[in-house]
Amino acid sequence: MFRAVVLIAAVVLAADQATKFWAESALSDGQAITLLGELLQLRLVYNPGAAFSIGSAYTWIFAVFAAAAVVAVTVVARRVTSRPWAVALGLVLGGATTHLLDRLFREPGFARGHVVDFIDYAGFFVGNVADIALVVGVGIVMLLNVRGVPLREPAGEPREQVPSDS
């Protein structure tokens, strides 16, 4: 299942980075493209902080948290044999990895990079594909925990040994 986690994470990372590339090339800073009236728009924003731009003066801390999340999820994912857990952890790993890459390699500099956001939810906040993956992944993790689904699927029932005629 670890391969499935990595594959899902890679798809999230590729989709997030591709859509950010598109947003930077198609949207000028501050320009809005209306999709669903005031409810959903596309608008390019560079976010130095966390959700809702909280902590924008501490961008390097978010890089450290993202790195810790990537390591922790990778360690846990190595033990997963449950398909639902693989999906959830793949989404979280992909979202955390792409945010880490933004923090490390985007302007204004190493470990201070701003995350590219472009999906404006009714002016409440602006996010990206990685944010969607993180919210869905964490939601699945919460649901799996509430339902008591283990990370590892129980081993199959022990097989009865057939006596041999010797």
KETI-53625 format. One record per atom (N, C-alpha, C, CB): x, y, z; residue in one letter. Coordinates in steps of 0.02 Angstrom, whole numbers, padded with zeros to 5 digits, always signed. Glycine has a CB too. Layout:
REM KETI-53625
XYZa...
END
This chain:
REM KETI-53625
+00041-00061+00000m+00000+00000+00000m+00043+00064+00000m-00046+00000+00060m+00105+00057+00021f+00148+00117+00021f+00155+00147-00049f+00217+00100+00050f+00158+00103-00098r+00162+00128-00168r+00100+00168-00186r+00171+00069-00217r+00042+00145-00163a-00021+00181-00176a-00019+00250-00143a-00081+00141-00151a+00006+00254-00082v+00012+00318-00047v+00056+00365-00087v+00041+00308+00025v+00113+00340-00109v+00161+00381-00147v+00131+00402-00214v+00227+00343-00158v+00096+00357-00247l+00065+00374-00311l+00012+00428-00303l+00033+00311-00342l-00030+00422-00253i-00082+00473-00240i-00049+00539-00223i-00129+00451-00182i+00003+00538-00181a+00039+00599-00164a+00070+00631-00226a+00094+00584-00112a+00098+00590-00270a+00129+00617-00331a+00077+00649-00377a+00165+00561-00369a+00017+00619-00381v-00037+00648-00422v-00059+00715-00393v-00097+00599-00426v-00066+00718-00327v-00085+00781-00294v-00031+00834-00307v-00095+00771-00217v+00031+00815-00298l+00087+00862-00308l+00088+00888-00380l+00154+00828-00291l+00081+00843-00428a+00082+00863-00498a+00022+00908-00515a+00082+00802-00544a-00037+00889-00492a-00097+00929-00506a-00091+00998-00474a-00160+00894-00480a-00066+01001-00412d-00060+01064-00377d-00009+01109-00412d-00039+01053-00304d+00049+01083-00427q+00100+01124-00459q+00080+01145-00529q+00167+01086-00461q+00047+01101-00566a+00024+01119-00634a-00029+01175-00631a-00005+01058-00670a-00076+01170-00584t-00127+01222-00579t-00098+01287-00554t-00184+01199-00533t-00048+01284-00512k-00014+01346-00490k+00024+01378-00548k+00035+01331-00431k+00056+01337-00589f+00090+01363-00648f+00040+01398-00693f+00126+01306-00686f-00018+01364-00704w-00070+01394-00745w-00093+01460-00715w-00129+01345-00752w-00107+01460-00649a-00133+01520-00616a-00084+01578-00623a-00147+01506-00542a-00019+01564-00615e+00030+01617-00621e+00035+01643-00692e+00098+01593-00598e+00023+01601-00742s+00028+01624-00811s-00037+01655-00836s+00048+01566-00856s-00095+01633-00810a-00159+01656-00836a-00192+01712-00796a-00206+01599-00840a-00174+01718-00733l-00206+01768-00690l-00154+01820-00670l-00238+01735-00627l-00170+01882-00680s-00125+01934-00655s-00143+01946-00582s-00130+02000-00697s-00096+01968-00543d-00107+01977-00471d-00168+02021-00459d-00045+02008-00438d-00217+01994-00423g-00277+02032-00405g-00335+02024-00454g-00260+02104-00400g-00322+02000-00515q-00375+01990-00564q-00419+01933-00541q-00346+01976-00634q-00485+01940-00550a-00532+01887-00531a-00570+01863-00592a-00582+01913-00477a-00576+01797-00597i-00618+01765-00648i-00676+01733-00611i-00578+01712-00692i-00736+01754-00626t-00795+01729-00593t-00815+01661-00620t-00853+01779-00600t-00824+01613-00575l-00848+01546-00595l-00920+01536-00573l-00803+01492-00564l-00935+01552-00510l-01003+01546-00483l-01021+01610-00446l-01009+01484-00435l-01029+01662-00483g-01045+01727-00452g-00993+01746-00400g-01115+01724-00419g-01016+01769-00343e-00972+01787-00289e-00948+01727-00248e-01006+01837-00243e-00979+01668-00259l-00963+01609-00220l-00895+01578-00237l-01016+01558-00229l-00878+01578-00300l-00816+01545-00321l-00784+01585-00378l-00828+01472-00342l-00723+01607-00365q-00686+01645-00415q-00614+01620-00417q-00688+01722-00399q-00580+01638-00470l-00509+01625-00475l-00473+01691-00469l-00490+01588-00543l-00427+01695-00422r-00390+01757-00408r-00322+01738-00381r-00429+01804-00359r-00269+01763-00411l-00201+01745-00391l-00179+01784-00328l-00152+01759-00448l-00156+01746-00279v-00132+01775-00216v-00070+01736-00195v-00188+01772-00160v-00021+01772-00169y+00039+01740-00141y+00033+01743-00065y+00105+01774-00166y+00027+01686-00033n+00014+01682+00038n+00077+01665+00078n-00041+01631+00052n+00101+01712+00119p+00160+01698+00160p+00142+01660+00224p+00195+01763+00177p+00079+01658+00241g+00059+01628+00305g+00024+01562+00297g+00013+01675+00342g-00013+01544+00348a-00052+01482+00347a-00121+01499+00322a-00055+01448+00418a-00171+01458+00338a-00239+01471+00318a-00260+01541+00341a-00287+01418+00347a-00296+01575+00297f-00319+01644+00311f-00260+01692+00321f-00364+01645+00372f-00201+01675+00295s-00140+01716+00300s-00118+01726+00372s-00151+01783+00267s-00137+01681+00417i-00116+01686+00487i-00041+01673+00491i-00156+01635+00531i-00006+01712+00531g+00065+01701+00544g+00110+01718+00486g+00076+01631+00564g+00092+01767+00446s+00131+01782+00386s+00202+01804+00401s+00096+01836+00346s+00216+01825+00462a+00285+01844+00480a+00327+01783+00499a+00284+01895+00538a+00297+01725+00503y+00332+01665+00526y+00332+01610+00473y+00300+01639+00590y+00342+01629+00411t+00340+01581+00356t+00387+01522+00367t+00358+01616+00291t+00446+01534+00394w+00495+01480+00404w+00468+01426+00451w+00560+01509+00432w+00425+01446+00499i+00396+01397+00545i+00350+01350+00506i+00357+01432+00602i+00313+01376+00457f+00269+01334+00417f+00309+01285+00375f+00224+01377+00373f+00369+01305+00354a+00413+01260+00317a+00434+01202+00363a+00476+01297+00291a+00450+01218+00426v+00470+01166+00474v+00411+01119+00487v+00494+01198+00541v+00351+01146+00498f+00291+01105+00510f+00276+01061+00449f+00231+01149+00527f+00282+01089+00390a+00268+01050+00329a+00319+00992+00323a+00271+01095+00267a+00382+01006+00337a+00433+00954+00334a+00419+00899+00386a+00504+00983+00346a+00400+00919+00446a+00383+00870+00498a+00323+00829+00478a+00369+00906+00565a+00273+00860+00447a+00214+00823+00424a+00232+00773+00370a+00160+00872+00399a+00274+00793+00323v+00295+00748+00269v+00330+00687+00299v+00340+00784+00219v+00376+00699+00346v+00413+00643+00377v+00365+00598+00416v+00469+00670+00423v+00322+00628+00457a+00276+00589+00499a+00228+00547+00457a+00237+00635+00545a+00199+00577+00406v+00151+00540+00364v+00188+00485+00326v+00116+00588+00314v+00248+00498+00303t+00287+00446+00268t+00301+00387+00313t+00352+00476+00241t+00320+00401+00375v+00334+00347+00423v+00271+00305+00436v+00360+00376+00490v+00215+00338+00448v+00152+00302+00460v+00131+00264+00398v+00097+00351+00482v+00138+00295+00340a+00116+00265+00277a+00152+00199+00261a+00124+00313+00220a+00212+00191+00285r+00250+00130+00273r+00218+00069+00306r+00323+00138+00298r+00177+00081+00357r+00144+00026+00393r+00074+00012+00370r+00143+00041+00467r+00047+00053+00326v-00023+00048+00306v-00035-00011+00259v-00045+00113+00272v-00087-00048+00273t-00110-00101+00227t-00184-00091+00209t-00100-00171+00258t-00215-00041+00238s-00285-00025+00226s-00291+00024+00167s-00318+00003+00289s-00332+00007+00118r-00341+00050+00059r-00369+00119+00078r-00388+00017+00009r-00420+00125+00121p-00445+00192+00139p-00391+00235+00173p-00506+00186+00186p-00350+00204+00216w-00296+00241+00248w-00244+00262+00197w-00264+00198+00303w-00231+00219+00147a-00182+00237+00095a-00206+00298+00056a-00171+00178+00047a-00270+00301+00041v-00297+00358+00005v-00291+00421+00048v-00372+00346-00014v-00313+00417+00110a-00310+00475+00155a-00239+00500+00164a-00340+00457+00223a-00193+00455+00178l-00123+00475+00189l-00090+00499+00125l-00084+00418+00219l-00109+00471+00068g-00083+00496+00004g-00104+00568-00009g-00107+00452-00053g-00167+00584+00006l-00191+00653-00003l-00155+00701+00044l-00267+00656+00010l-00147+00680+00107v-00113+00723+00156v-00039+00731+00137v-00119+00694+00228v-00007+00676+00119l+00064+00679+00100l+00074+00723+00039l+00091+00609+00086l+00032+00717-00011g+00038+00758-00071g+00028+00832-00055g-00013+00737-00123g-00023+00848-00016g-00035+00918+00002g+00021+00948+00043g-00100+00925+00039g+00045+00910+00092a+00099+00935+00135a+00164+00942+00095a+00110+00887+00194a+00177+00895+00050t+00239+00899+00010t+00239+00959-00036t+00248+00835-00030t+00183+00971-00069t+00183+01028-00115t+00186+01094-00077t+00120+01026-00159t+00156+01098-00018h+00163+01159+00022h+00235+01167+00045h+00116+01156+00083h+00268+01112+00064l+00338+01116+00083l+00381+01141+00025l+00363+01047+00107l+00369+01115-00034l+00407+01138-00092l+00397+01212-00105l+00388+01098-00154l+00335+01236-00098d+00322+01308-00105d+00362+01347-00054d+00247+01323-00098d+00360+01326+00008r+00396+01361+00061r+00471+01362+00049r+00381+01330+00129r+00497+01307+00023l+00570+01302+00014l+00595+01339-00048l+00590+01230+00010l+00557+01336-00103f+00585+01357-00167f+00552+01417-00201f+00583+01302-00213f+00499+01443-00174r+00468+01501-00206r+00494+01566-00174r+00390+01498-00199r+00481+01620-00209e+00501+01686-00183e+00464+01701-00118e+00486+01742-00236e+00493+01735-00071p+00553+01776-00078p+00619+01740-00062p+00548+01835-00033p+00618+01676-00043g+00681+01641-00032g+00671+01576+00005g+00728+01686+00007g+00726+01540+00013f+00725+01474+00043f+00694+01475+00113f+00796+01446+00047f+00646+01430+00125a+00610+01422+00188a+00567+01483+00205a+00658+01408+00244a+00560+01529+00158r+00518+01588+00169r+00470+01598+00110r+00562+01651+00178r+00466+01547+00067g+00426+01553+00007g+00351+01560+00020g+00437+01494-00037g+00319+01595-00024h+00247+01605-00019h+00210+01552-00060h+00228+01677-00043h+00155+01528-00033v+00114+01478-00067v+00070+01514-00118v+00071+01438-00016v+00065+01485-00178v+00022+01513-00230v-00049+01488-00218v+00048+01492-00302v-00094+01535-00206d-00165+01520-00197d-00204+01554-00253d-00191+01543-00127d-00258+01523-00275f-00296+01553-00331f-00370+01535-00331f-00265+01532-00396f-00393+01491-00287i-00464+01474-00285i-00496+01514-00228i-00476+01397-00276i-00535+01565-00247d-00565+01611-00198d-00635+01587-00181d-00567+01684-00226d-00644+01569-00117y-00708+01544-00092y-00747+01601-00060y-00697+01486-00042y-00785+01636-00102a-00831+01689-00080a-00796+01743-00039a-00887+01660-00040a-00732+01755-00052g-00696+01805-00014g-00678+01783+00056g-00736+01868-00011g-00698+01722+00076f-00684+01697+00143f-00610+01677+00148f-00728+01637+00159f-00585+01641+00099f-00514+01626+00095f-00498+01605+00024f-00495+01570+00145f-00433+01606+00008v-00409+01586-00058v-00363+01527-00048v-00372+01646-00095v-00375+01474-00087g-00335+01413-00078g-00310+01386-00144g-00376+01361-00043g-00291+01322-00143n-00264+01289-00202n-00281+01215-00200n-00187+01300-00207n-00257+01177-00247v-00271+01105-00252v-00244+01068-00191v-00242+01076-00317v-00184+01087-00168a-00155+01054-00109a-00199+01063-00048a-00085+01082-00095a-00229+01122-00040d-00274+01134+00016d-00335+01087+00013d-00298+01207+00017d-00361+01078-00047i-00418+01033-00056i-00398+00962-00036i-00444+01034-00129i-00340+00939-00060a-00315+00872-00043a-00305+00864+00032a-00250+00857-00080a-00277+00915+00064l-00267+00912+00136l-00333+00908+00174l-00227+00973+00159l-00381+00949+00156v-00445+00949+00191v-00481+00882+00181v-00490+01007+00165v-00482+00857+00120v-00515+00793+00107v-00477+00737+00142v-00518+00779+00030v-00410+00737+00138g-00370+00685+00171g-00379+00684+00246g-00298+00694+00154g-00376+00742+00277v-00386+00746+00350v-00457+00727+00368v-00370+00818+00376v-00506+00746+00327g-00575+00725+00339g-00582+00649+00338g-00621+00756+00287g-00550+00617+00290i-00552+00544+00286i-00517+00514+00347i-00518+00519+00221i-00460+00542+00367v-00425+00517+00427v-00471+00521+00488v-00360+00559+00440v-00506+00577+00496m-00551+00585+00553m-00608+00533+00550m-00581+00656+00555m-00636+00523+00491l-00690+00474+00482l-00665+00403+00497l-00718+00478+00411l-00606+00387+00473l-00578+00320+00486l-00565+00309+00560l-00513+00310+00446l-00541+00361+00594n-00530+00356+00666n-00596+00347+00703n-00494+00418+00692n-00646+00386+00686v-00711+00382+00720v-00742+00313+00709v-00759+00437+00694v-00733+00286+00649r-00761+00220+00633r-00717+00163+00658r-00771+00212+00558r-00658+00179+00685g-00614+00127+00712g-00580+00084+00660g-00653+00084+00757g-00570+00112+00601v-00536+00074+00548v-00461+00074+00561v-00552+00104+00477v-00431+00016+00568p-00359+00013+00583p-00317+00029+00522p-00341-00055+00611p-00255+00052+00535l-00208+00066+00481l-00191+00002+00442l-00144+00097+00509l-00188-00052+00480r-00172-00116+00450r-00233-00160+00449r-00114-00151+00488r-00248-00187+00390e-00305-00233+00386e-00287-00297+00424e-00323-00249+00311e-00336-00324+00458p-00322-00386+00495p-00300-00441+00447p-00384-00409+00535p-00254-00481+00471a-00231-00537+00430a-00290-00585+00419a-00171-00575+00464a-00288-00621+00365g-00342-00668+00350g-00348-00721+00404g-00331-00700+00282g-00405-00752+00405e-00416-00806+00454e-00363-00859+00444e-00487-00836+00446e-00338-00887+00500p-00288-00939+00492p-00317-00999+00455p-00261-00961+00562p-00278-01024+00410r-00301-01082+00370r-00295-01145+00412r-00260-01088+00305r-00346-01187+00403e-00342-01251+00437e-00292-01294+00401e-00412-01286+00439e-00252-01328+00439q-00204-01372+00409q-00238-01438+00392q-00143-01383+00455q-00229-01458+00331v-00259-01521+00308v-00210-01576+00326v-00274-01521+00232v-00235-01626+00364p-00188-01680+00381p-00166-01718+00320p-00220-01730+00431p-00104-01733+00318s-00078-01769+00260s-00078-01844+00274s-00007-01745+00242s-00088-01881+00223d-00086-01955+00230d-00014-01976+00220d-00133-01991+00178d+00019-01994+00273s+00087-02016+00266s+00094-02089+00281s+00132-01978+00310s
END
